Amino acid sequence: MLCMQMESVFEAVMTSFKNHIRNAAWMDEGTRATALDKADAVVHGIGYPDLVADPAQLDDYYEEV
């Protein structure tokens, strides 16, 4: 549940950020396009991997440690 809420927050922030870029009067079109491409390339890692909730998977993951 919390992860879904965080995803929603992240999407809202990114939407706002991209709108800010689209409306930035000081940017030329090339800079705007590059900035939007970079915004689209942002990779987010919210929460933790599913294996953390499964003790067997977690043990397997760290078996060599």
C-alpha positions in Angstrom: 0.0 0.0 0.0 2.7 2.5 1.0 4.7 1.7 -2.2 1.6 2.5 -4.3 1.3 5.8 -2.5 4.9 6.6 -3.1 4.6 5.7 -6.8 1.7 8.2 -6.9 3.7 10.9 -5.2 6.7 10.2 -7.6 4.4 10.5 -10.7 2.9 13.7 -9.4 6.4 15.2 -8.8 7.6 14.2 -12.2 4.5 15.5 -13.9 4.9 18.9 -12.2 8.6 18.9 -13.0 8.0 18.2 -16.7 5.3 20.9 -16.8 7.8 23.3 -15.3 10.2 22.5 -18.1 7.6 22.9 -20.8 6.7 26.3 -19.4 10.2 27.6 -18.8 10.5 30.7 -20.9 14.3 30.8 -20.6 14.8 27.4 -22.3 15.2 27.1 -26.1 13.4 24.2 -27.8 16.6 22.1 -28.0 17.3 22.5 -24.3 13.7 21.8 -23.4 13.7 18.6 -25.5 16.9 17.4 -23.8 15.6 18.2 -20.4 12.4 16.3 -21.0 14.3 13.3 -22.3 16.5 13.4 -19.2 13.4 13.6 -17.0 11.9 10.6 -18.8 15.1 8.7 -18.2 14.9 9.0 -14.4 14.9 5.6 -12.8 13.4 5.5 -9.3 13.8 2.9 -6.7 11.0 3.2 -4.2 10.7 0.7 -1.4 12.6 -2.6 -1.4 12.9 -5.7 -3.6 10.2 -8.4 -3.1 12.8 -10.9 -1.9 13.1 -8.9 1.4 9.6 -10.1 2.3 10.4 -13.7 1.7 13.0 -15.2 4.2 13.8 -18.1 1.9 14.6 -15.8 -1.1 16.6 -13.5 1.2 18.6 -16.4 2.5 19.3 -17.6 -1.1 20.3 -14.1 -2.1 22.9 -13.8 0.7 24.0 -17.4 0.7 27.5 -16.6 -0.6 28.1 -13.8 1.9 
